[in-house]
Amino acid sequence: MRFNTYFFINEPEELTDEFVNSLKETNYRRVRYFSYLLVLISFLMYLIAVIDHDIQLIININLSFFLITLLMFIIFSFLIKINFKKNFIKTIYLYIFIFDVLIWSTLLVSLIPDRYELFSTYSIVLLTISAIVYLKWYVSLFIYFSSLSIVSIYFFNRVNQHLLPKISTLFFLVLISWIVSRLLYNKHMSNFVAQRKLEKQKADIRKEVLEKSRQLKNHENKKIEEIVHSISKLLELYDHYTSGHSESVATLAQHIAKEMKLENRSIKDAYWSGMVHDIGKVLISKDILNKKGSLSKKEYDDIKKHPIYAYKTLKDSSTLENIADYVLYHHERWDGKGYPKGLKNNEIPLISQILNVADSWNAMRSKRSYRRPLTKKEALEEIKSNKGKQFSPDIVDVFLEIIKNKDY
């Protein structure tokens, strides 16, 4: 990488806004924590100057440094408690911190140039700023050379040739500090870019995995749907009087569930319960299913087993087990006279209540071996007359509203 590209770049082109926001937050967080330490350091510097009976100028500068640092600590401790989020306040806090420590060390070196230990203090301050704060190249350059300019003005006013080597030393110190700041800044930027690329790769992989999983799930669901429809067709081949019955019951049950504003899963359960509610009939003799006369008690008892057969078929399926109970109880009655368990009222699952109405409506409107199909008016009268007896009153009310606008 060329010198000008490495040392004079401020942010990656492809992640400019994200990087700048991250940089601001990193700078603020580091300076905030370091400012706590600065309160202690500034107090110790003042205390040492007093105990050592240092010159009054150093004591005064150290005292001012401590008071400003303490004031910063108090103000921003309060702002943190109220959870402020204004970026411009954070920026002000950042630069107050930088100029506080820099002006303190600059004044010490400028006003007392004969104290070599103050040069060490100045160097530590410059390198500390370089290490903990990430600034754009021209900002850090302006800050460092502004400080150097102040020191130079004080030195040259003294017209002391012994101070010239110190100026050269300070110049190289500032330059080295700036180079260090750029090295750390670019390291941070490289890490940021690498991390974001890694996160993007992970996100892309996760997205691809989720998409593959979705496709696989859709494929599996489609297979399950095809199997359910195939079973429904098998029942129709076994009992031609039920041709289209399961699909019609499923569609009506789904519509009732939607009108009742049930959650999406319940709406789907209502549909699939309707599709498989009669699959147990394949274990019932065709002679019984297609008998034209009245059924004997034994024959009727056999018919009443079909929900149990269906339940046993569905309950062990990981995909269809949740609708097994709905199918089991779809011939229960509101008054408790249904089968297989004689449940009543809201003991009956809501989806089973819906299936009861949808199944009965379609059965009444279809031709059977033992009777002709009922007219719409006749079927409606049956539904209304059995409201609160065979059927749930609430489901009947919803169904009647649907019938006004739909032709079932």
MARFI-392120 format. One record per residue (C-alpha): residue number from 1; chain; x, y, z. Coordinates in nm, 2 decimals. Layout:
# residues N
+-----+----+--------+--------+--------+
:   i : ch :   east :  north :     up :
+-----+----+--------+--------+--------+
: NUM :  A :      X :      Y :      Z :
...
+-----+----+--------+--------+--------+
This chain:
# residues 408
+-----+----+--------+--------+--------+
:   i : ch :   east :  north :     up :
+-----+----+--------+--------+--------+
:   1 :  A :   0.00 :   0.00 :   0.00 :
:   2 :  A :   0.14 :   0.34 :  -0.09 :
:   3 :  A :   0.23 :   0.60 :   0.18 :
:   4 :  A :  -0.03 :   0.85 :   0.09 :
:   5 :  A :  -0.30 :   0.59 :   0.07 :
:   6 :  A :  -0.22 :   0.44 :   0.40 :
:   7 :  A :  -0.16 :   0.75 :   0.61 :
:   8 :  A :  -0.41 :   0.99 :   0.46 :
:   9 :  A :  -0.72 :   0.77 :   0.43 :
:  10 :  A :  -1.00 :   0.84 :   0.68 :
:  11 :  A :  -1.26 :   0.57 :   0.62 :
:  12 :  A :  -1.34 :   0.28 :   0.39 :
:  13 :  A :  -1.54 :   0.38 :   0.09 :
:  14 :  A :  -1.79 :   0.09 :   0.11 :
:  15 :  A :  -1.86 :   0.14 :   0.48 :
:  16 :  A :  -1.82 :   0.51 :   0.54 :
:  17 :  A :  -2.14 :   0.59 :   0.75 :
:  18 :  A :  -2.12 :   0.27 :   0.95 :
:  19 :  A :  -1.75 :   0.31 :   1.02 :
:  20 :  A :  -1.79 :   0.68 :   1.12 :
:  21 :  A :  -2.07 :   0.60 :   1.36 :
:  22 :  A :  -1.86 :   0.31 :   1.51 :
:  23 :  A :  -1.56 :   0.53 :   1.54 :
:  24 :  A :  -1.75 :   0.80 :   1.73 :
:  25 :  A :  -1.89 :   0.55 :   1.97 :
:  26 :  A :  -1.54 :   0.39 :   2.02 :
:  27 :  A :  -1.38 :   0.72 :   2.08 :
:  28 :  A :  -1.64 :   0.84 :   2.33 :
:  29 :  A :  -1.64 :   0.51 :   2.52 :
:  30 :  A :  -1.26 :   0.51 :   2.56 :
:  31 :  A :  -1.23 :   0.87 :   2.65 :
:  32 :  A :  -1.52 :   0.84 :   2.90 :
:  33 :  A :  -1.34 :   0.55 :   3.09 :
:  34 :  A :  -1.00 :   0.72 :   3.07 :
:  35 :  A :  -1.14 :   1.04 :   3.21 :
:  36 :  A :  -1.22 :   0.86 :   3.53 :
:  37 :  A :  -0.86 :   0.77 :   3.56 :
:  38 :  A :  -0.76 :   1.13 :   3.46 :
:  39 :  A :  -0.94 :   1.27 :   3.77 :
:  40 :  A :  -0.71 :   1.06 :   3.99 :
:  41 :  A :  -0.39 :   1.13 :   3.80 :
:  42 :  A :  -0.46 :   1.51 :   3.79 :
:  43 :  A :  -0.52 :   1.51 :   4.17 :
:  44 :  A :  -0.20 :   1.31 :   4.23 :
:  45 :  A :   0.00 :   1.55 :   4.01 :
:  46 :  A :  -0.13 :   1.85 :   4.21 :
:  47 :  A :  -0.08 :   1.68 :   4.54 :
:  48 :  A :   0.29 :   1.58 :   4.45 :
:  49 :  A :   0.36 :   1.94 :   4.35 :
:  50 :  A :   0.23 :   2.07 :   4.68 :
:  51 :  A :   0.41 :   1.81 :   4.89 :
:  52 :  A :   0.74 :   1.87 :   4.71 :
:  53 :  A :   0.70 :   2.25 :   4.75 :
:  54 :  A :   0.73 :   2.29 :   4.37 :
:  55 :  A :   0.72 :   2.63 :   4.21 :
:  56 :  A :   0.39 :   2.81 :   4.23 :
:  57 :  A :   0.34 :   2.81 :   3.86 :
:  58 :  A :   0.34 :   2.43 :   3.84 :
:  59 :  A :   0.11 :   2.40 :   4.14 :
:  60 :  A :  -0.13 :   2.64 :   3.98 :
:  61 :  A :  -0.13 :   2.47 :   3.64 :
:  62 :  A :  -0.18 :   2.13 :   3.81 :
:  63 :  A :  -0.46 :   2.26 :   4.02 :
:  64 :  A :  -0.63 :   2.41 :   3.71 :
:  65 :  A :  -0.59 :   2.08 :   3.53 :
:  66 :  A :  -0.74 :   1.89 :   3.83 :
:  67 :  A :  -1.04 :   2.13 :   3.86 :
:  68 :  A :  -1.12 :   2.11 :   3.49 :
:  69 :  A :  -1.09 :   1.73 :   3.49 :
:  70 :  A :  -1.31 :   1.70 :   3.80 :
:  71 :  A :  -1.57 :   1.93 :   3.64 :
:  72 :  A :  -1.58 :   1.71 :   3.32 :
:  73 :  A :  -1.62 :   1.41 :   3.54 :
:  74 :  A :  -1.92 :   1.56 :   3.73 :
:  75 :  A :  -2.10 :   1.69 :   3.42 :
:  76 :  A :  -2.07 :   1.38 :   3.21 :
:  77 :  A :  -2.15 :   1.15 :   3.51 :
:  78 :  A :  -2.47 :   1.33 :   3.53 :
:  79 :  A :  -2.53 :   1.31 :   3.15 :
:  80 :  A :  -2.47 :   0.93 :   3.16 :
:  81 :  A :  -2.73 :   0.89 :   3.43 :
:  82 :  A :  -3.00 :   1.05 :   3.22 :
:  83 :  A :  -2.88 :   0.83 :   2.93 :
:  84 :  A :  -2.81 :   1.11 :   2.68 :
:  85 :  A :  -2.76 :   1.00 :   2.32 :
:  86 :  A :  -2.68 :   1.33 :   2.14 :
:  87 :  A :  -2.37 :   1.27 :   1.92 :
:  88 :  A :  -2.26 :   1.64 :   1.93 :
:  89 :  A :  -2.24 :   1.63 :   2.31 :
:  90 :  A :  -2.02 :   1.32 :   2.29 :
:  91 :  A :  -1.80 :   1.50 :   2.03 :
:  92 :  A :  -1.77 :   1.80 :   2.26 :
:  93 :  A :  -1.68 :   1.57 :   2.55 :
:  94 :  A :  -1.41 :   1.41 :   2.33 :
:  95 :  A :  -1.24 :   1.73 :   2.24 :
:  96 :  A :  -1.26 :   1.88 :   2.58 :
:  97 :  A :  -1.07 :   1.57 :   2.71 :
:  98 :  A :  -0.81 :   1.60 :   2.43 :
:  99 :  A :  -0.75 :   1.98 :   2.48 :
: 100 :  A :  -0.76 :   1.95 :   2.86 :
: 101 :  A :  -0.46 :   1.71 :   2.88 :
: 102 :  A :  -0.28 :   1.86 :   2.58 :
: 103 :  A :  -0.30 :   2.23 :   2.70 :
: 104 :  A :  -0.19 :   2.11 :   3.05 :
: 105 :  A :   0.12 :   1.93 :   2.92 :
: 106 :  A :   0.19 :   2.21 :   2.66 :
: 107 :  A :   0.18 :   2.48 :   2.92 :
: 108 :  A :   0.41 :   2.28 :   3.15 :
: 109 :  A :   0.67 :   2.24 :   2.87 :
: 110 :  A :   0.63 :   2.59 :   2.74 :
: 111 :  A :   0.65 :   2.78 :   3.07 :
: 112 :  A :   0.91 :   2.57 :   3.24 :
: 113 :  A :   1.14 :   2.44 :   2.96 :
: 114 :  A :   1.43 :   2.37 :   3.19 :
: 115 :  A :   1.25 :   2.08 :   3.36 :
: 116 :  A :   1.34 :   1.76 :   3.16 :
: 117 :  A :   1.08 :   1.55 :   3.34 :
: 118 :  A :   0.81 :   1.77 :   3.19 :
: 119 :  A :   0.92 :   1.66 :   2.84 :
: 120 :  A :   0.84 :   1.30 :   2.95 :
: 121 :  A :   0.50 :   1.41 :   3.07 :
: 122 :  A :   0.44 :   1.59 :   2.73 :
: 123 :  A :   0.55 :   1.27 :   2.54 :
: 124 :  A :   0.33 :   1.05 :   2.74 :
: 125 :  A :   0.03 :   1.27 :   2.68 :
: 126 :  A :   0.09 :   1.28 :   2.30 :
: 127 :  A :   0.13 :   0.90 :   2.28 :
: 128 :  A :  -0.17 :   0.84 :   2.51 :
: 129 :  A :  -0.39 :   1.05 :   2.28 :
: 130 :  A :  -0.26 :   0.86 :   1.98 :
: 131 :  A :  -0.33 :   0.53 :   2.15 :
: 132 :  A :  -0.68 :   0.58 :   2.29 :
: 133 :  A :  -0.84 :   0.83 :   2.04 :
: 134 :  A :  -0.90 :   0.76 :   1.67 :
: 135 :  A :  -0.89 :   1.09 :   1.48 :
: 136 :  A :  -0.89 :   1.18 :   1.11 :
: 137 :  A :  -0.54 :   1.25 :   0.98 :
: 138 :  A :  -0.58 :   1.63 :   0.94 :
: 139 :  A :  -0.75 :   1.66 :   1.28 :
: 140 :  A :  -0.47 :   1.49 :   1.47 :
: 141 :  A :  -0.21 :   1.68 :   1.26 :
: 142 :  A :  -0.38 :   2.01 :   1.35 :
: 143 :  A :  -0.40 :   1.93 :   1.72 :
: 144 :  A :  -0.04 :   1.81 :   1.75 :
: 145 :  A :   0.12 :   2.09 :   1.55 :
: 146 :  A :  -0.10 :   2.35 :   1.72 :
: 147 :  A :   0.05 :   2.24 :   2.05 :
: 148 :  A :   0.40 :   2.24 :   1.89 :
: 149 :  A :   0.34 :   2.59 :   1.77 :
: 150 :  A :   0.25 :   2.72 :   2.11 :
: 151 :  A :   0.57 :   2.56 :   2.26 :
: 152 :  A :   0.78 :   2.71 :   1.98 :
: 153 :  A :   0.64 :   3.06 :   2.03 :
: 154 :  A :   0.73 :   3.04 :   2.40 :
: 155 :  A :   1.08 :   2.90 :   2.33 :
: 156 :  A :   1.17 :   3.16 :   2.06 :
: 157 :  A :   1.06 :   3.44 :   2.28 :
: 158 :  A :   1.33 :   3.34 :   2.52 :
: 159 :  A :   1.60 :   3.35 :   2.24 :
: 160 :  A :   1.79 :   3.07 :   2.40 :
: 161 :  A :   2.01 :   2.86 :   2.17 :
: 162 :  A :   2.00 :   2.58 :   2.42 :
: 163 :  A :   1.63 :   2.54 :   2.36 :
: 164 :  A :   1.67 :   2.48 :   1.98 :
: 165 :  A :   1.76 :   2.11 :   2.02 :
: 166 :  A :   1.45 :   2.07 :   2.24 :
: 167 :  A :   1.23 :   2.21 :   1.97 :
: 168 :  A :   1.38 :   1.96 :   1.72 :
: 169 :  A :   1.31 :   1.68 :   1.97 :
: 170 :  A :   0.96 :   1.80 :   2.02 :
: 171 :  A :   0.90 :   1.82 :   1.65 :
: 172 :  A :   1.01 :   1.46 :   1.60 :
: 173 :  A :   0.80 :   1.35 :   1.90 :
: 174 :  A :   0.49 :   1.51 :   1.75 :
: 175 :  A :   0.57 :   1.35 :   1.41 :
: 176 :  A :   0.62 :   1.01 :   1.57 :
: 177 :  A :   0.29 :   1.05 :   1.77 :
: 178 :  A :   0.11 :   1.14 :   1.46 :
: 179 :  A :   0.25 :   0.84 :   1.27 :
: 180 :  A :   0.15 :   0.61 :   1.57 :
: 181 :  A :  -0.20 :   0.76 :   1.56 :
: 182 :  A :  -0.23 :   0.68 :   1.19 :
: 183 :  A :  -0.09 :   0.33 :   1.23 :
: 184 :  A :  -0.35 :   0.25 :   1.51 :
: 185 :  A :  -0.63 :   0.43 :   1.32 :
: 186 :  A :  -0.56 :   0.22 :   1.01 :
: 187 :  A :  -0.54 :  -0.10 :   1.22 :
: 188 :  A :  -0.87 :  -0.02 :   1.37 :
: 189 :  A :  -1.02 :   0.05 :   1.02 :
: 190 :  A :  -0.88 :  -0.28 :   0.88 :
: 191 :  A :  -1.02 :  -0.47 :   1.17 :
: 192 :  A :  -1.36 :  -0.30 :   1.13 :
: 193 :  A :  -1.37 :  -0.38 :   0.76 :
: 194 :  A :  -1.26 :  -0.74 :   0.82 :
: 195 :  A :  -1.52 :  -0.79 :   1.09 :
: 196 :  A :  -1.80 :  -0.65 :   0.87 :
: 197 :  A :  -1.69 :  -0.87 :   0.58 :
: 198 :  A :  -1.70 :  -1.17 :   0.82 :
: 199 :  A :  -2.04 :  -1.07 :   0.95 :
: 200 :  A :  -2.16 :  -1.03 :   0.59 :
: 201 :  A :  -2.03 :  -1.37 :   0.50 :
: 202 :  A :  -2.20 :  -1.52 :   0.81 :
: 203 :  A :  -2.52 :  -1.34 :   0.72 :
: 204 :  A :  -2.50 :  -1.46 :   0.36 :
: 205 :  A :  -2.43 :  -1.82 :   0.47 :
: 206 :  A :  -2.71 :  -1.80 :   0.73 :
: 207 :  A :  -2.94 :  -1.65 :   0.46 :
: 208 :  A :  -2.85 :  -1.93 :   0.22 :
: 209 :  A :  -2.90 :  -2.20 :   0.49 :
: 210 :  A :  -3.24 :  -2.05 :   0.58 :
: 211 :  A :  -3.34 :  -2.03 :   0.21 :
: 212 :  A :  -3.23 :  -2.40 :   0.16 :
: 213 :  A :  -3.42 :  -2.49 :   0.48 :
: 214 :  A :  -3.73 :  -2.30 :   0.36 :
: 215 :  A :  -3.71 :  -2.47 :   0.02 :
: 216 :  A :  -3.67 :  -2.81 :   0.18 :
: 217 :  A :  -3.96 :  -2.74 :   0.42 :
: 218 :  A :  -4.18 :  -2.62 :   0.13 :
: 219 :  A :  -4.08 :  -2.93 :  -0.06 :
: 220 :  A :  -4.17 :  -3.15 :   0.24 :
: 221 :  A :  -4.50 :  -2.95 :   0.30 :
: 222 :  A :  -4.59 :  -2.99 :  -0.07 :
: 223 :  A :  -4.53 :  -3.37 :  -0.04 :
: 224 :  A :  -4.74 :  -3.38 :   0.27 :
: 225 :  A :  -5.02 :  -3.19 :   0.10 :
: 226 :  A :  -5.00 :  -3.42 :  -0.20 :
: 227 :  A :  -5.02 :  -3.72 :   0.03 :
: 228 :  A :  -5.32 :  -3.58 :   0.22 :
: 229 :  A :  -5.49 :  -3.50 :  -0.11 :
: 230 :  A :  -5.41 :  -3.85 :  -0.23 :
: 231 :  A :  -5.56 :  -4.01 :   0.08 :
: 232 :  A :  -5.87 :  -3.79 :   0.03 :
: 233 :  A :  -5.89 :  -3.91 :  -0.33 :
: 234 :  A :  -5.85 :  -4.27 :  -0.21 :
: 235 :  A :  -6.15 :  -4.23 :   0.02 :
: 236 :  A :  -6.35 :  -4.09 :  -0.27 :
: 237 :  A :  -6.26 :  -4.39 :  -0.48 :
: 238 :  A :  -6.36 :  -4.61 :  -0.19 :
: 239 :  A :  -6.69 :  -4.43 :  -0.13 :
: 240 :  A :  -6.80 :  -4.24 :  -0.44 :
: 241 :  A :  -7.08 :  -4.07 :  -0.25 :
: 242 :  A :  -6.81 :  -3.86 :  -0.07 :
: 243 :  A :  -6.66 :  -3.73 :  -0.40 :
: 244 :  A :  -6.54 :  -3.37 :  -0.33 :
: 245 :  A :  -6.67 :  -3.39 :   0.02 :
: 246 :  A :  -6.34 :  -3.35 :   0.21 :
: 247 :  A :  -6.23 :  -3.06 :  -0.01 :
: 248 :  A :  -6.56 :  -2.88 :   0.04 :
: 249 :  A :  -6.56 :  -2.93 :   0.42 :
: 250 :  A :  -6.20 :  -2.81 :   0.44 :
: 251 :  A :  -6.27 :  -2.50 :   0.24 :
: 252 :  A :  -6.58 :  -2.41 :   0.44 :
: 253 :  A :  -6.41 :  -2.48 :   0.77 :
: 254 :  A :  -6.12 :  -2.26 :   0.67 :
: 255 :  A :  -6.36 :  -1.98 :   0.57 :
: 256 :  A :  -6.54 :  -2.00 :   0.90 :
: 257 :  A :  -6.21 :  -1.99 :   1.09 :
: 258 :  A :  -6.10 :  -1.68 :   0.89 :
: 259 :  A :  -6.44 :  -1.50 :   0.96 :
: 260 :  A :  -6.38 :  -1.58 :   1.33 :
: 261 :  A :  -6.04 :  -1.41 :   1.30 :
: 262 :  A :  -5.85 :  -1.70 :   1.44 :
: 263 :  A :  -5.47 :  -1.71 :   1.42 :
: 264 :  A :  -5.31 :  -1.83 :   1.10 :
: 265 :  A :  -5.22 :  -2.17 :   1.24 :
: 266 :  A :  -5.58 :  -2.24 :   1.35 :
: 267 :  A :  -5.70 :  -2.14 :   1.01 :
: 268 :  A :  -5.46 :  -2.39 :   0.85 :
: 269 :  A :  -5.55 :  -2.66 :   1.11 :
: 270 :  A :  -5.92 :  -2.61 :   1.02 :
: 271 :  A :  -5.85 :  -2.67 :   0.65 :
: 272 :  A :  -5.63 :  -2.98 :   0.70 :
: 273 :  A :  -5.86 :  -3.12 :   0.96 :
: 274 :  A :  -6.14 :  -3.09 :   0.70 :
: 275 :  A :  -5.93 :  -3.27 :   0.44 :
: 276 :  A :  -5.86 :  -3.58 :   0.66 :
: 277 :  A :  -6.17 :  -3.58 :   0.89 :
: 278 :  A :  -6.32 :  -3.89 :   0.71 :
: 279 :  A :  -6.01 :  -4.10 :   0.64 :
: 280 :  A :  -6.11 :  -4.35 :   0.90 :
: 281 :  A :  -6.40 :  -4.45 :   0.68 :
: 282 :  A :  -6.16 :  -4.66 :   0.46 :
: 283 :  A :  -6.17 :  -4.91 :   0.75 :
: 284 :  A :  -6.55 :  -4.92 :   0.74 :
: 285 :  A :  -6.72 :  -5.18 :   0.52 :
: 286 :  A :  -6.85 :  -5.03 :   0.19 :
: 287 :  A :  -7.17 :  -5.22 :   0.24 :
: 288 :  A :  -7.24 :  -5.01 :   0.55 :
: 289 :  A :  -7.13 :  -4.69 :   0.39 :
: 290 :  A :  -7.34 :  -4.74 :   0.08 :
: 291 :  A :  -7.64 :  -4.90 :   0.25 :
: 292 :  A :  -7.97 :  -4.75 :   0.12 :
: 293 :  A :  -8.18 :  -4.84 :   0.42 :
: 294 :  A :  -8.16 :  -4.77 :   0.79 :
: 295 :  A :  -7.85 :  -4.89 :   0.97 :
: 296 :  A :  -7.87 :  -5.15 :   1.24 :
: 297 :  A :  -7.73 :  -5.06 :   1.59 :
: 298 :  A :  -7.41 :  -5.26 :   1.52 :
: 299 :  A :  -7.37 :  -5.10 :   1.18 :
: 300 :  A :  -7.41 :  -4.75 :   1.33 :
: 301 :  A :  -7.16 :  -4.84 :   1.61 :
: 302 :  A :  -6.91 :  -4.94 :   1.33 :
: 303 :  A :  -6.97 :  -4.60 :   1.16 :
: 304 :  A :  -6.90 :  -4.42 :   1.48 :
: 305 :  A :  -6.56 :  -4.57 :   1.50 :
: 306 :  A :  -6.43 :  -4.38 :   1.19 :
: 307 :  A :  -6.31 :  -4.07 :   1.39 :
: 308 :  A :  -6.12 :  -4.31 :   1.62 :
: 309 :  A :  -5.95 :  -4.48 :   1.33 :
: 310 :  A :  -5.86 :  -4.14 :   1.18 :
: 311 :  A :  -5.72 :  -4.02 :   1.52 :
: 312 :  A :  -5.50 :  -4.33 :   1.55 :
: 313 :  A :  -5.37 :  -4.27 :   1.20 :
: 314 :  A :  -5.28 :  -3.91 :   1.26 :
: 315 :  A :  -5.16 :  -3.90 :   1.62 :
: 316 :  A :  -4.82 :  -4.05 :   1.55 :
: 317 :  A :  -4.75 :  -3.81 :   1.26 :
: 318 :  A :  -4.51 :  -3.53 :   1.35 :
: 319 :  A :  -4.68 :  -3.30 :   1.10 :
: 320 :  A :  -5.04 :  -3.39 :   1.15 :
: 321 :  A :  -5.06 :  -3.48 :   1.52 :
: 322 :  A :  -5.18 :  -3.14 :   1.61 :
: 323 :  A :  -5.51 :  -3.19 :   1.42 :
: 324 :  A :  -5.56 :  -3.55 :   1.54 :
: 325 :  A :  -5.78 :  -3.43 :   1.83 :
: 326 :  A :  -5.99 :  -3.21 :   1.60 :
: 327 :  A :  -6.07 :  -3.50 :   1.37 :
: 328 :  A :  -6.14 :  -3.73 :   1.67 :
: 329 :  A :  -6.41 :  -3.49 :   1.81 :
: 330 :  A :  -6.57 :  -3.36 :   1.49 :
: 331 :  A :  -6.89 :  -3.57 :   1.55 :
: 332 :  A :  -6.93 :  -3.45 :   1.91 :
: 333 :  A :  -7.25 :  -3.25 :   1.97 :
: 334 :  A :  -7.30 :  -2.92 :   2.16 :
: 335 :  A :  -7.56 :  -3.09 :   2.38 :
: 336 :  A :  -7.33 :  -3.38 :   2.47 :
: 337 :  A :  -7.51 :  -3.65 :   2.27 :
: 338 :  A :  -7.24 :  -3.70 :   2.01 :
: 339 :  A :  -6.95 :  -3.94 :   1.98 :
: 340 :  A :  -6.70 :  -4.09 :   2.05 :
: 341 :  A :  -6.68 :  -3.94 :   2.40 :
: 342 :  A :  -7.00 :  -3.74 :   2.45 :
: 343 :  A :  -6.82 :  -3.41 :   2.50 :
: 344 :  A :  -7.05 :  -3.10 :   2.53 :
: 345 :  A :  -7.03 :  -2.72 :   2.49 :
: 346 :  A :  -6.68 :  -2.59 :   2.50 :
: 347 :  A :  -6.53 :  -2.92 :   2.61 :
: 348 :  A :  -6.53 :  -2.97 :   2.23 :
: 349 :  A :  -6.22 :  -2.82 :   2.06 :
: 350 :  A :  -6.31 :  -2.51 :   1.86 :
: 351 :  A :  -6.18 :  -2.65 :   1.53 :
: 352 :  A :  -6.40 :  -2.96 :   1.59 :
: 353 :  A :  -6.70 :  -2.74 :   1.65 :
: 354 :  A :  -6.63 :  -2.57 :   1.31 :
: 355 :  A :  -6.58 :  -2.91 :   1.14 :
: 356 :  A :  -6.92 :  -3.03 :   1.28 :
: 357 :  A :  -7.10 :  -2.75 :   1.11 :
: 358 :  A :  -6.90 :  -2.76 :   0.78 :
: 359 :  A :  -6.93 :  -3.14 :   0.76 :
: 360 :  A :  -7.30 :  -3.15 :   0.83 :
: 361 :  A :  -7.38 :  -2.87 :   0.58 :
: 362 :  A :  -7.19 :  -3.04 :   0.30 :
: 363 :  A :  -7.34 :  -3.38 :   0.39 :
: 364 :  A :  -7.69 :  -3.24 :   0.38 :
: 365 :  A :  -7.63 :  -3.07 :   0.05 :
: 366 :  A :  -7.48 :  -3.39 :  -0.11 :
: 367 :  A :  -7.65 :  -3.70 :  -0.25 :
: 368 :  A :  -7.63 :  -4.00 :  -0.03 :
: 369 :  A :  -7.72 :  -4.37 :  -0.09 :
: 370 :  A :  -8.01 :  -4.34 :   0.15 :
: 371 :  A :  -8.15 :  -3.99 :   0.05 :
: 372 :  A :  -8.15 :  -3.71 :  -0.20 :
: 373 :  A :  -7.95 :  -3.39 :  -0.14 :
: 374 :  A :  -8.14 :  -3.13 :   0.07 :
: 375 :  A :  -8.21 :  -2.79 :  -0.09 :
: 376 :  A :  -8.03 :  -2.49 :   0.04 :
: 377 :  A :  -8.34 :  -2.38 :   0.23 :
: 378 :  A :  -8.40 :  -2.72 :   0.38 :
: 379 :  A :  -8.03 :  -2.75 :   0.49 :
: 380 :  A :  -8.04 :  -2.40 :   0.64 :
: 381 :  A :  -8.35 :  -2.49 :   0.84 :
: 382 :  A :  -8.17 :  -2.80 :   0.97 :
: 383 :  A :  -7.87 :  -2.59 :   1.08 :
: 384 :  A :  -8.09 :  -2.33 :   1.25 :
: 385 :  A :  -8.31 :  -2.58 :   1.43 :
: 386 :  A :  -8.00 :  -2.77 :   1.57 :
: 387 :  A :  -7.83 :  -2.45 :   1.69 :
: 388 :  A :  -7.74 :  -2.51 :   2.05 :
: 389 :  A :  -7.83 :  -2.88 :   2.02 :
: 390 :  A :  -7.59 :  -3.04 :   1.77 :
: 391 :  A :  -7.41 :  -2.73 :   1.67 :
: 392 :  A :  -7.22 :  -2.45 :   1.86 :
: 393 :  A :  -7.44 :  -2.14 :   1.86 :
: 394 :  A :  -7.14 :  -1.91 :   1.79 :
: 395 :  A :  -7.03 :  -2.12 :   1.49 :
: 396 :  A :  -7.38 :  -2.13 :   1.35 :
: 397 :  A :  -7.40 :  -1.75 :   1.37 :
: 398 :  A :  -7.07 :  -1.71 :   1.18 :
: 399 :  A :  -7.18 :  -1.97 :   0.93 :
: 400 :  A :  -7.51 :  -1.80 :   0.86 :
: 401 :  A :  -7.33 :  -1.47 :   0.80 :
: 402 :  A :  -7.11 :  -1.65 :   0.54 :
: 403 :  A :  -7.40 :  -1.81 :   0.37 :
: 404 :  A :  -7.55 :  -1.47 :   0.30 :
: 405 :  A :  -7.26 :  -1.39 :   0.07 :
: 406 :  A :  -7.13 :  -1.73 :  -0.04 :
: 407 :  A :  -7.30 :  -2.02 :  -0.21 :
: 408 :  A :  -7.21 :  -2.35 :  -0.03 :
+-----+----+--------+--------+--------+
